[in-house]
Structures are given as C-alpha cells and as structure tokens.
C-alpha cells in the first residue's frame, strides 16, 4: 500500500530583473519582430510571363504521364534569332495548367527576362531508343508573348518525333 505523503513545493529564486519573467521577455521580442517585419517593404516580384495551357482532344490521355515543359525564347541584342532562355517543367501535368515564368526560370547567366518573347509548350513521354522513341506533343510553332503583358494561351495539339 502506498502511503499518502505531502510534497512541499519550493519556489526557487532565479536571478534576473524583478517582476519580469522569461515568457514576457520573449513575448516582447516576438512583438518587436512582428512590428518590424510588417514595416519593411515587401520585395517586388520581378518581370514574369503568365499564361495557360490546354490539351487538344486529339492528344492521348496516356501522355499525361509525361512531363510538360514551357520554353521561353528571346532575341538578344546580338543574336539574329530567338534562342531558348527560360524553361519551367511540370511533371504529370493536369490541364488546363496555369504557368508563371520569371527570372528564376532563366537558364542563361546575364539574361534578363523582358520584352517580346516566343513561348512553346512541349509534352513529352520518355521512351528508350531500343523500345520506342520518345513521344512529343507541342503547341506548334512558338507563340508570341510579352513579359509583364497579357497572359499567353497555348494548346498542345501537334505530335512531333524526336
């Protein structure tokens, strides 16, 4: 049988400032950090290209097991042709798909996403060289777009072989 014992609680004095406990000190710090975070200007998002991609009825549904890539082409001051500069990849896409491409998607150093661009969507189902070649459906020839302009609308409909 367990006997009833009385336990005494002793209060330990901790060194510090009188009347201020540790919890209220951290509450003050948290309040200060919250105020300073709300007063700092929010970072401005850089230039971006927005749009939607839909799937034409002729594209087989098994293509949804592939990867969708949205490629942005730009013409530089020294290049005579449009070159691919940015890409965004979406594995196993669900259509219609809304995309946004910004400076983080640019794959060439020193290139700023801006101005008139061309955009193409490519839906690719991987294959091996021995079994079957990769199957690719595209949105056709690259479409015109404008960075920070109206959204681009693309439809994947054309089969191509790679």
PyMOL commands that place a pseudoatom at each C-alpha (Angstrom):
pseudoatom trace, name=CA, resn=UNK, resi=1, chain=A, elem=C, hetatm=0, pos=[0.000, 0.000, 0.000]
pseudoatom trace, name=CA, resn=UNK, resi=2, chain=A, elem=C, hetatm=0, pos=[1.229, 3.484, -0.872]
pseudoatom trace, name=CA, resn=UNK, resi=3, chain=A, elem=C, hetatm=0, pos=[1.189, 5.955, 1.950]
pseudoatom trace, name=CA, resn=UNK, resi=4, chain=A, elem=C, hetatm=0, pos=[-0.074, 9.452, 1.443]
pseudoatom trace, name=CA, resn=UNK, resi=5, chain=A, elem=C, hetatm=0, pos=[2.784, 11.854, 1.645]
pseudoatom trace, name=CA, resn=UNK, resi=6, chain=A, elem=C, hetatm=0, pos=[2.686, 15.550, 1.425]
pseudoatom trace, name=CA, resn=UNK, resi=7, chain=A, elem=C, hetatm=0, pos=[5.079, 17.104, -1.001]
pseudoatom trace, name=CA, resn=UNK, resi=8, chain=A, elem=C, hetatm=0, pos=[6.219, 20.595, -0.438]
pseudoatom trace, name=CA, resn=UNK, resi=9, chain=A, elem=C, hetatm=0, pos=[6.781, 22.888, -3.351]
pseudoatom trace, name=CA, resn=UNK, resi=10, chain=A, elem=C, hetatm=0, pos=[9.636, 25.246, -3.003]
pseudoatom trace, name=CA, resn=UNK, resi=11, chain=A, elem=C, hetatm=0, pos=[9.969, 28.316, -5.111]
pseudoatom trace, name=CA, resn=UNK, resi=12, chain=A, elem=C, hetatm=0, pos=[13.405, 28.894, -6.434]
pseudoatom trace, name=CA, resn=UNK, resi=13, chain=A, elem=C, hetatm=0, pos=[14.515, 32.433, -6.969]
pseudoatom trace, name=CA, resn=UNK, resi=14, chain=A, elem=C, hetatm=0, pos=[16.153, 32.919, -10.333]
pseudoatom trace, name=CA, resn=UNK, resi=15, chain=A, elem=C, hetatm=0, pos=[18.480, 35.793, -10.926]
pseudoatom trace, name=CA, resn=UNK, resi=16, chain=A, elem=C, hetatm=0, pos=[17.110, 38.480, -13.234]
pseudoatom trace, name=CA, resn=UNK, resi=17, chain=A, elem=C, hetatm=0, pos=[15.131, 41.639, -13.259]
pseudoatom trace, name=CA, resn=UNK, resi=18, chain=A, elem=C, hetatm=0, pos=[12.445, 41.894, -10.633]
pseudoatom trace, name=CA, resn=UNK, resi=19, chain=A, elem=C, hetatm=0, pos=[8.900, 41.434, -11.987]
pseudoatom trace, name=CA, resn=UNK, resi=20, chain=A, elem=C, hetatm=0, pos=[9.943, 40.291, -15.465]
pseudoatom trace, name=CA, resn=UNK, resi=21, chain=A, elem=C, hetatm=0, pos=[9.798, 36.637, -16.249]
pseudoatom trace, name=CA, resn=UNK, resi=22, chain=A, elem=C, hetatm=0, pos=[11.327, 34.878, -19.198]
pseudoatom trace, name=CA, resn=UNK, resi=23, chain=A, elem=C, hetatm=0, pos=[7.995, 34.352, -21.003]
pseudoatom trace, name=CA, resn=UNK, resi=24, chain=A, elem=C, hetatm=0, pos=[7.077, 38.020, -21.059]
pseudoatom trace, name=CA, resn=UNK, resi=25, chain=A, elem=C, hetatm=0, pos=[10.592, 38.872, -22.244]
pseudoatom trace, name=CA, resn=UNK, resi=26, chain=A, elem=C, hetatm=0, pos=[10.216, 36.556, -25.265]
pseudoatom trace, name=CA, resn=UNK, resi=27, chain=A, elem=C, hetatm=0, pos=[6.730, 37.940, -25.893]
pseudoatom trace, name=CA, resn=UNK, resi=28, chain=A, elem=C, hetatm=0, pos=[8.223, 41.424, -26.166]
pseudoatom trace, name=CA, resn=UNK, resi=29, chain=A, elem=C, hetatm=0, pos=[10.862, 40.204, -28.600]
pseudoatom trace, name=CA, resn=UNK, resi=30, chain=A, elem=C, hetatm=0, pos=[8.222, 38.452, -30.720]
pseudoatom trace, name=CA, resn=UNK, resi=31, chain=A, elem=C, hetatm=0, pos=[6.049, 41.588, -30.784]
pseudoatom trace, name=CA, resn=UNK, resi=32, chain=A, elem=C, hetatm=0, pos=[9.039, 43.709, -31.823]
pseudoatom trace, name=CA, resn=UNK, resi=33, chain=A, elem=C, hetatm=0, pos=[9.975, 41.322, -34.638]
pseudoatom trace, name=CA, resn=UNK, resi=34, chain=A, elem=C, hetatm=0, pos=[6.374, 41.218, -35.870]
pseudoatom trace, name=CA, resn=UNK, resi=35, chain=A, elem=C, hetatm=0, pos=[6.196, 45.005, -35.985]
pseudoatom trace, name=CA, resn=UNK, resi=36, chain=A, elem=C, hetatm=0, pos=[9.497, 45.407, -37.801]
pseudoatom trace, name=CA, resn=UNK, resi=37, chain=A, elem=C, hetatm=0, pos=[8.553, 42.706, -40.354]
pseudoatom trace, name=CA, resn=UNK, resi=38, chain=A, elem=C, hetatm=0, pos=[5.289, 44.462, -41.167]
pseudoatom trace, name=CA, resn=UNK, resi=39, chain=A, elem=C, hetatm=0, pos=[7.044, 47.817, -41.586]
pseudoatom trace, name=CA, resn=UNK, resi=40, chain=A, elem=C, hetatm=0, pos=[9.707, 46.611, -44.001]
pseudoatom trace, name=CA, resn=UNK, resi=41, chain=A, elem=C, hetatm=0, pos=[8.807, 46.989, -47.672]
pseudoatom trace, name=CA, resn=UNK, resi=42, chain=A, elem=C, hetatm=0, pos=[7.862, 43.754, -49.394]
pseudoatom trace, name=CA, resn=UNK, resi=43, chain=A, elem=C, hetatm=0, pos=[10.216, 42.653, -52.143]
pseudoatom trace, name=CA, resn=UNK, resi=44, chain=A, elem=C, hetatm=0, pos=[8.901, 43.421, -55.584]
pseudoatom trace, name=CA, resn=UNK, resi=45, chain=A, elem=C, hetatm=0, pos=[8.410, 40.421, -57.828]
pseudoatom trace, name=CA, resn=UNK, resi=46, chain=A, elem=C, hetatm=0, pos=[10.449, 40.709, -60.990]
pseudoatom trace, name=CA, resn=UNK, resi=47, chain=A, elem=C, hetatm=0, pos=[9.173, 40.560, -64.527]
pseudoatom trace, name=CA, resn=UNK, resi=48, chain=A, elem=C, hetatm=0, pos=[7.194, 37.459, -65.416]
pseudoatom trace, name=CA, resn=UNK, resi=49, chain=A, elem=C, hetatm=0, pos=[5.340, 35.776, -68.220]
pseudoatom trace, name=CA, resn=UNK, resi=50, chain=A, elem=C, hetatm=0, pos=[1.964, 34.258, -67.402]
pseudoatom trace, name=CA, resn=UNK, resi=51, chain=A, elem=C, hetatm=0, pos=[-0.358, 32.021, -69.333]
pseudoatom trace, name=CA, resn=UNK, resi=52, chain=A, elem=C, hetatm=0, pos=[-2.482, 28.911, -69.579]
pseudoatom trace, name=CA, resn=UNK, resi=53, chain=A, elem=C, hetatm=0, pos=[-2.016, 25.667, -71.454]
pseudoatom trace, name=CA, resn=UNK, resi=54, chain=A, elem=C, hetatm=0, pos=[-4.826, 23.403, -72.562]
pseudoatom trace, name=CA, resn=UNK, resi=55, chain=A, elem=C, hetatm=0, pos=[-4.844, 19.983, -74.185]
pseudoatom trace, name=CA, resn=UNK, resi=56, chain=A, elem=C, hetatm=0, pos=[-6.470, 19.343, -77.570]
pseudoatom trace, name=CA, resn=UNK, resi=57, chain=A, elem=C, hetatm=0, pos=[-8.860, 16.363, -77.833]
pseudoatom trace, name=CA, resn=UNK, resi=58, chain=A, elem=C, hetatm=0, pos=[-6.532, 14.543, -80.261]
pseudoatom trace, name=CA, resn=UNK, resi=59, chain=A, elem=C, hetatm=0, pos=[-3.771, 14.151, -77.619]
pseudoatom trace, name=CA, resn=UNK, resi=60, chain=A, elem=C, hetatm=0, pos=[-3.937, 10.683, -75.992]
pseudoatom trace, name=CA, resn=UNK, resi=61, chain=A, elem=C, hetatm=0, pos=[-4.575, 10.732, -72.252]
pseudoatom trace, name=CA, resn=UNK, resi=62, chain=A, elem=C, hetatm=0, pos=[-1.587, 8.467, -71.582]
pseudoatom trace, name=CA, resn=UNK, resi=63, chain=A, elem=C, hetatm=0, pos=[0.576, 11.492, -72.471]
pseudoatom trace, name=CA, resn=UNK, resi=64, chain=A, elem=C, hetatm=0, pos=[-0.383, 12.938, -69.069]
pseudoatom trace, name=CA, resn=UNK, resi=65, chain=A, elem=C, hetatm=0, pos=[2.169, 10.551, -67.560]
pseudoatom trace, name=CA, resn=UNK, resi=66, chain=A, elem=C, hetatm=0, pos=[4.905, 12.618, -69.172]
pseudoatom trace, name=CA, resn=UNK, resi=67, chain=A, elem=C, hetatm=0, pos=[6.495, 15.962, -68.409]
pseudoatom trace, name=CA, resn=UNK, resi=68, chain=A, elem=C, hetatm=0, pos=[5.285, 19.325, -69.644]
pseudoatom trace, name=CA, resn=UNK, resi=69, chain=A, elem=C, hetatm=0, pos=[7.921, 21.946, -70.335]
pseudoatom trace, name=CA, resn=UNK, resi=70, chain=A, elem=C, hetatm=0, pos=[7.219, 25.574, -71.105]
pseudoatom trace, name=CA, resn=UNK, resi=71, chain=A, elem=C, hetatm=0, pos=[10.096, 27.139, -73.022]
pseudoatom trace, name=CA, resn=UNK, resi=72, chain=A, elem=C, hetatm=0, pos=[10.606, 30.883, -73.473]
pseudoatom trace, name=CA, resn=UNK, resi=73, chain=A, elem=C, hetatm=0, pos=[12.628, 32.132, -76.439]
pseudoatom trace, name=CA, resn=UNK, resi=74, chain=A, elem=C, hetatm=0, pos=[14.171, 35.621, -76.563]
pseudoatom trace, name=CA, resn=UNK, resi=75, chain=A, elem=C, hetatm=0, pos=[16.009, 37.561, -79.190]
pseudoatom trace, name=CA, resn=UNK, resi=76, chain=A, elem=C, hetatm=0, pos=[19.036, 39.295, -77.753]
pseudoatom trace, name=CA, resn=UNK, resi=77, chain=A, elem=C, hetatm=0, pos=[20.682, 42.481, -78.947]
pseudoatom trace, name=CA, resn=UNK, resi=78, chain=A, elem=C, hetatm=0, pos=[23.432, 40.481, -80.645]
pseudoatom trace, name=CA, resn=UNK, resi=79, chain=A, elem=C, hetatm=0, pos=[21.528, 37.341, -81.686]
pseudoatom trace, name=CA, resn=UNK, resi=80, chain=A, elem=C, hetatm=0, pos=[19.747, 37.277, -85.040]
pseudoatom trace, name=CA, resn=UNK, resi=81, chain=A, elem=C, hetatm=0, pos=[17.326, 34.523, -83.955]
pseudoatom trace, name=CA, resn=UNK, resi=82, chain=A, elem=C, hetatm=0, pos=[15.171, 33.684, -80.959]
pseudoatom trace, name=CA, resn=UNK, resi=83, chain=A, elem=C, hetatm=0, pos=[17.067, 31.425, -78.558]
pseudoatom trace, name=CA, resn=UNK, resi=84, chain=A, elem=C, hetatm=0, pos=[15.692, 29.376, -75.634]
pseudoatom trace, name=CA, resn=UNK, resi=85, chain=A, elem=C, hetatm=0, pos=[16.487, 31.237, -72.420]
pseudoatom trace, name=CA, resn=UNK, resi=86, chain=A, elem=C, hetatm=0, pos=[14.000, 30.014, -69.798]
pseudoatom trace, name=CA, resn=UNK, resi=87, chain=A, elem=C, hetatm=0, pos=[12.189, 26.782, -69.006]
pseudoatom trace, name=CA, resn=UNK, resi=88, chain=A, elem=C, hetatm=0, pos=[9.691, 25.579, -66.464]
pseudoatom trace, name=CA, resn=UNK, resi=89, chain=A, elem=C, hetatm=0, pos=[8.937, 21.853, -66.104]
pseudoatom trace, name=CA, resn=UNK, resi=90, chain=A, elem=C, hetatm=0, pos=[5.716, 20.322, -64.775]
pseudoatom trace, name=CA, resn=UNK, resi=91, chain=A, elem=C, hetatm=0, pos=[5.769, 16.530, -64.191]
pseudoatom trace, name=CA, resn=UNK, resi=92, chain=A, elem=C, hetatm=0, pos=[2.444, 14.731, -64.765]
pseudoatom trace, name=CA, resn=UNK, resi=93, chain=A, elem=C, hetatm=0, pos=[0.513, 17.922, -65.610]
pseudoatom trace, name=CA, resn=UNK, resi=94, chain=A, elem=C, hetatm=0, pos=[-3.185, 18.500, -65.060]
pseudoatom trace, name=CA, resn=UNK, resi=95, chain=A, elem=C, hetatm=0, pos=[-4.915, 20.602, -67.723]
pseudoatom trace, name=CA, resn=UNK, resi=96, chain=A, elem=C, hetatm=0, pos=[-5.734, 23.380, -68.070]
pseudoatom trace, name=CA, resn=UNK, resi=97, chain=A, elem=C, hetatm=0, pos=[-2.451, 24.399, -66.490]
pseudoatom trace, name=CA, resn=UNK, resi=98, chain=A, elem=C, hetatm=0, pos=[-1.640, 27.944, -65.409]
pseudoatom trace, name=CA, resn=UNK, resi=99, chain=A, elem=C, hetatm=0, pos=[2.034, 28.870, -65.542]
pseudoatom trace, name=CA, resn=UNK, resi=100, chain=A, elem=C, hetatm=0, pos=[4.257, 31.745, -64.475]
pseudoatom trace, name=CA, resn=UNK, resi=101, chain=A, elem=C, hetatm=0, pos=[7.822, 32.097, -65.666]
pseudoatom trace, name=CA, resn=UNK, resi=102, chain=A, elem=C, hetatm=0, pos=[10.117, 34.618, -64.013]
pseudoatom trace, name=CA, resn=UNK, resi=103, chain=A, elem=C, hetatm=0, pos=[13.828, 35.371, -63.687]
pseudoatom trace, name=CA, resn=UNK, resi=104, chain=A, elem=C, hetatm=0, pos=[14.334, 32.223, -61.579]
pseudoatom trace, name=CA, resn=UNK, resi=105, chain=A, elem=C, hetatm=0, pos=[13.491, 30.110, -64.655]
pseudoatom trace, name=CA, resn=UNK, resi=106, chain=A, elem=C, hetatm=0, pos=[16.152, 31.754, -66.866]
pseudoatom trace, name=CA, resn=UNK, resi=107, chain=A, elem=C, hetatm=0, pos=[18.929, 29.270, -67.635]
pseudoatom trace, name=CA, resn=UNK, resi=108, chain=A, elem=C, hetatm=0, pos=[21.470, 31.618, -69.212]
pseudoatom trace, name=CA, resn=UNK, resi=109, chain=A, elem=C, hetatm=0, pos=[23.530, 33.870, -66.971]
pseudoatom trace, name=CA, resn=UNK, resi=110, chain=A, elem=C, hetatm=0, pos=[23.378, 37.560, -67.721]
pseudoatom trace, name=CA, resn=UNK, resi=111, chain=A, elem=C, hetatm=0, pos=[19.992, 37.352, -69.476]
pseudoatom trace, name=CA, resn=UNK, resi=112, chain=A, elem=C, hetatm=0, pos=[17.125, 39.441, -68.100]
pseudoatom trace, name=CA, resn=UNK, resi=113, chain=A, elem=C, hetatm=0, pos=[13.616, 38.237, -68.888]
pseudoatom trace, name=CA, resn=UNK, resi=114, chain=A, elem=C, hetatm=0, pos=[11.983, 41.172, -70.686]
pseudoatom trace, name=CA, resn=UNK, resi=115, chain=A, elem=C, hetatm=0, pos=[10.239, 42.433, -73.786]
pseudoatom trace, name=CA, resn=UNK, resi=116, chain=A, elem=C, hetatm=0, pos=[8.765, 40.417, -76.621]
pseudoatom trace, name=CA, resn=UNK, resi=117, chain=A, elem=C, hetatm=0, pos=[9.254, 36.673, -76.349]
pseudoatom trace, name=CA, resn=UNK, resi=118, chain=A, elem=C, hetatm=0, pos=[8.082, 33.489, -78.001]
pseudoatom trace, name=CA, resn=UNK, resi=119, chain=A, elem=C, hetatm=0, pos=[6.645, 30.625, -75.929]
pseudoatom trace, name=CA, resn=UNK, resi=120, chain=A, elem=C, hetatm=0, pos=[6.158, 26.940, -76.683]
pseudoatom trace, name=CA, resn=UNK, resi=121, chain=A, elem=C, hetatm=0, pos=[4.726, 24.110, -74.601]
pseudoatom trace, name=CA, resn=UNK, resi=122, chain=A, elem=C, hetatm=0, pos=[6.057, 20.569, -75.046]
pseudoatom trace, name=CA, resn=UNK, resi=123, chain=A, elem=C, hetatm=0, pos=[4.505, 17.442, -73.565]
pseudoatom trace, name=CA, resn=UNK, resi=124, chain=A, elem=C, hetatm=0, pos=[6.992, 14.572, -73.646]
pseudoatom trace, name=CA, resn=UNK, resi=125, chain=A, elem=C, hetatm=0, pos=[6.590, 10.928, -72.726]
pseudoatom trace, name=CA, resn=UNK, resi=126, chain=A, elem=C, hetatm=0, pos=[10.029, 9.348, -72.373]
pseudoatom trace, name=CA, resn=UNK, resi=127, chain=A, elem=C, hetatm=0, pos=[10.980, 6.246, -74.218]
pseudoatom trace, name=CA, resn=UNK, resi=128, chain=A, elem=C, hetatm=0, pos=[14.123, 4.227, -74.752]
pseudoatom trace, name=CA, resn=UNK, resi=129, chain=A, elem=C, hetatm=0, pos=[15.900, 4.110, -78.069]
pseudoatom trace, name=CA, resn=UNK, resi=130, chain=A, elem=C, hetatm=0, pos=[15.501, 0.323, -78.337]
pseudoatom trace, name=CA, resn=UNK, resi=131, chain=A, elem=C, hetatm=0, pos=[11.843, 0.011, -77.294]
pseudoatom trace, name=CA, resn=UNK, resi=132, chain=A, elem=C, hetatm=0, pos=[10.215, 3.145, -78.612]
pseudoatom trace, name=CA, resn=UNK, resi=133, chain=A, elem=C, hetatm=0, pos=[11.340, 6.677, -79.301]
pseudoatom trace, name=CA, resn=UNK, resi=134, chain=A, elem=C, hetatm=0, pos=[10.131, 9.497, -77.108]
pseudoatom trace, name=CA, resn=UNK, resi=135, chain=A, elem=C, hetatm=0, pos=[6.685, 10.789, -77.985]
pseudoatom trace, name=CA, resn=UNK, resi=136, chain=A, elem=C, hetatm=0, pos=[6.321, 14.569, -78.027]
pseudoatom trace, name=CA, resn=UNK, resi=137, chain=A, elem=C, hetatm=0, pos=[3.276, 16.789, -78.499]
pseudoatom trace, name=CA, resn=UNK, resi=138, chain=A, elem=C, hetatm=0, pos=[3.752, 20.543, -78.819]
pseudoatom trace, name=CA, resn=UNK, resi=139, chain=A, elem=C, hetatm=0, pos=[1.747, 23.720, -79.037]
pseudoatom trace, name=CA, resn=UNK, resi=140, chain=A, elem=C, hetatm=0, pos=[3.063, 24.168, -82.588]
pseudoatom trace, name=CA, resn=UNK, resi=141, chain=A, elem=C, hetatm=0, pos=[5.391, 26.946, -83.601]
pseudoatom trace, name=CA, resn=UNK, resi=142, chain=A, elem=C, hetatm=0, pos=[6.351, 29.209, -80.700]
pseudoatom trace, name=CA, resn=UNK, resi=143, chain=A, elem=C, hetatm=0, pos=[3.643, 31.792, -79.958]
pseudoatom trace, name=CA, resn=UNK, resi=144, chain=A, elem=C, hetatm=0, pos=[4.207, 35.483, -79.372]
pseudoatom trace, name=CA, resn=UNK, resi=145, chain=A, elem=C, hetatm=0, pos=[4.158, 36.734, -75.821]
pseudoatom trace, name=CA, resn=UNK, resi=146, chain=A, elem=C, hetatm=0, pos=[5.043, 39.803, -73.791]
pseudoatom trace, name=CA, resn=UNK, resi=147, chain=A, elem=C, hetatm=0, pos=[6.813, 39.764, -70.427]
pseudoatom trace, name=CA, resn=UNK, resi=148, chain=A, elem=C, hetatm=0, pos=[4.518, 41.543, -67.926]
pseudoatom trace, name=CA, resn=UNK, resi=149, chain=A, elem=C, hetatm=0, pos=[1.910, 41.632, -70.683]
pseudoatom trace, name=CA, resn=UNK, resi=150, chain=A, elem=C, hetatm=0, pos=[-1.386, 39.806, -71.147]
pseudoatom trace, name=CA, resn=UNK, resi=151, chain=A, elem=C, hetatm=0, pos=[-1.413, 36.054, -70.393]
pseudoatom trace, name=CA, resn=UNK, resi=152, chain=A, elem=C, hetatm=0, pos=[-0.415, 33.706, -73.216]
pseudoatom trace, name=CA, resn=UNK, resi=153, chain=A, elem=C, hetatm=0, pos=[-2.816, 30.942, -74.211]
pseudoatom trace, name=CA, resn=UNK, resi=154, chain=A, elem=C, hetatm=0, pos=[-1.329, 27.735, -75.656]
pseudoatom trace, name=CA, resn=UNK, resi=155, chain=A, elem=C, hetatm=0, pos=[-2.954, 24.477, -76.793]
pseudoatom trace, name=CA, resn=UNK, resi=156, chain=A, elem=C, hetatm=0, pos=[-0.957, 21.271, -77.071]
pseudoatom trace, name=CA, resn=UNK, resi=157, chain=A, elem=C, hetatm=0, pos=[-2.130, 19.599, -80.254]
pseudoatom trace, name=CA, resn=UNK, resi=158, chain=A, elem=C, hetatm=0, pos=[0.688, 18.667, -82.643]
pseudoatom trace, name=CA, resn=UNK, resi=159, chain=A, elem=C, hetatm=0, pos=[2.661, 15.435, -82.494]
pseudoatom trace, name=CA, resn=UNK, resi=160, chain=A, elem=C, hetatm=0, pos=[6.340, 15.578, -83.351]
pseudoatom trace, name=CA, resn=UNK, resi=161, chain=A, elem=C, hetatm=0, pos=[9.027, 12.938, -83.264]
pseudoatom trace, name=CA, resn=UNK, resi=162, chain=A, elem=C, hetatm=0, pos=[12.367, 13.408, -81.568]
for i in range(1, 162): cmd.bond("trace and resi %d" % i, "trace and resi %d" % (i + 1))
show_as sticks, trace
zoom trace
